[in-house]
Every structure is written in C-alpha cells, then in structure tokens.
Amino acid sequence: MDTAALAQAVAAGDRRALARAITLAESSRADHRARTAAILTHLARELPSAGRQALRLGLSGTPGAGKSTLIEALGLHLVGQGLRVAVLAVDPSSERSGGSVLGDKTRMERLSRDPRAFIRPSPSSARLGGVAARTRDAVAMCEGAGFDVVVIETVGVGQSETAVADMTDVFVLVIAPAGGDELQGVKRGIMERADLVLVNKADGALRSQAALTRADYGAALRLMRPRPQDPEGFPRALTVSALTGEGIEAAWQAVTRIADWRKETGVWARTRAEQARAAFRTEVMAALMDRLSRDPDVARRIAALEGEVALGRLDPAAAAARVLGPEGGA
C-alpha cells in the first residue's frame, strides 16, 4: 500500500492500516520516517482538527496497581457508551537485549476483541519518561483515525514518568492500597502533574485500606499549590475497583469534567499549542543530533572528545562547545 492510500485508510478508521502506520512511525529508517511524516501531514490537513480531537488520557502508576486491568475496565465502559477507544501501552525494554515482553494486549483480552477498541503495545526502547520514542506520532494517528479516547499507559511510576503529561489532556495516577508507605514511594514530581489519583483494588478485604489510602492522597493533594489549569476541587483522589467496576463511572465523570472545563476556559487549546511547540523543539534537537552523528568528520571528533572526557582531561561542556563551534565542523 502506497503512502497516500495508507493515510486514507487510517483516516477511514481501518485498524489494520493504523497498526501498519504506527509500525512505520516506530521505525528508525529514513524512508519510513519520511512516510510517517507524509501520513501525519495528510491527517493534519485533510481532517479538521476541531472535529477529530480525541481526549488524550495519560495513565501511570506504581507496580502492581493494576493499570492494565483498570484500562480494560474503563475501555469496556466507554465502548459500551458507543465511544471508540485506542490504548497505547508502553512496555519496558531490556537495556541489555533491547527486547520487550509487550504483554499488555494479552492482559486486555476482552477489550482487544471489541471492534470499537484498538490496543497497541510498544517497547520503550530504554527511553526515559515512561513513553516510547514515537508515542506522540501514534497518538496523532489514532486521533486521525477517529478514535474518541486515546489512552497512553506508561511503563510505571517514577520521577521521569511525567513525559506522558506533556502529550495528554488529562493525566491520571493509579495507586494500589496496602502497599507499604505508598505516599513516600511516589515522587512529588509526578504527584504535582497528576490531575486525578485513582486508588485501585477497592474491593473485598482491601476496601477499607483503599479508603484510607485515598484519604492520605487527598490530603496530600490539598497541601499542594493550586494550579490555574484545574477546575475547582481538582486534583482529587478517588477509589475504584477494576475487578467489580465500582467507581469506574465516577472516575470517567471526573476525567470528562476536567476536560470540559479546560475546553470551556481555553486551557485545552493553550495546552495543546504548547505541547505542539515542545514537540517541535524536541524534533529539531533530535534531527540536529542525527545530522551530527551522520557526518563522518564530526563523528570522529565526537569519539575523540568522548575519550578526553572519559579520562577527565576535558569538561563535558567544553567538549560540547568544541563540537558545536566552527572548529567542530558542525
């Protein structure tokens, strides 16, 4: 399928074409990157952005919090309301082999069988931030394919997991109850970015513990400085059960309340514009680094300077200045 036909198929909502397009986006080959750019340009130009803006929902959480199970429960709830849902699940890659298990799709078996849902696991490729290198492209493609909600599940909680907040409209942090000193285990950086904290597994023997954990996080959120991008009463903490479905509807109502308020007040548009500018700057920096690495003279000079830096003979900042200066040839 040529690029134009593939772009048209994606725009028509063809899930197989969407999967092929995302595969192109994840490739590092120059010809695949060119095809990806053409597909994204087609989707941006041919489809009015106001008419095809999906709600981009970022979701991270502590290990064992049940993120995948919660996403499936939420996804089934949404498709039950007639919405189309795309899930981009980022799995951690091995720093040794580069491999990744990509098991999220198997953990969302019921949702993966629904024709109104699309689930795409991707390797993080050891990239910090909890998202894959081309997650933003995949989000744009899912949005162009007509999905109403795009959920991005990160590899797991950590100080660097806030990257997903820079490409979504609402950011949710998922916590498990009775996991020790949970509040201390979650970094303040990610807490400050969360719009909603969901304490999962609020059922059975853990119900009371979940309520206590929600109260702890609710108190912590109230102590944080108010943010201008939040409606009154947010961020807040809620309890949910992915197993029984209890609290799923209330959690979705909270998400839509945040999104609707931000649309009405102009926060949504301003945030998306800033995210686009930040993505542009990131792409420029990546392209500059790629161009430097492909120049044989510059590559040799970088290798020599790296040796000097490793031996402690040259400061990293001074070495970088030599690469980028006139004598570096860049």
Secondary structure, 3 states (H helix, E strand, C coil): CCHHHHHHHHHCCCHHHHHHHHHHHHCCCHHHHHHHHHHHHHHHHHCCCCCCCCEEEEEEECCCCCHHHHHHHHHHHHHHCCCCEEEEEEECECCCCCCECCCHHHHCHHHHCCCCEEEEEEECCCCCCCCCCCHHHHHHHHHHCCCCEEEEECCCCCCCHHHHHHHCCEEEEEECCCCCCHHHHCCHHHHHHCCEEEECCCCHHHHHHHHHHHHHHHHHHHHCCCCCCCCCCCCEEEECCCCCCCCHHHHHHHHHHHHHHHHHHCHHHHHHHHHHHHHHHHHHHHHHHHHHHHCHHHHHHHHHHHHHHHCCCCCHHHHHHHHHCHHHCC
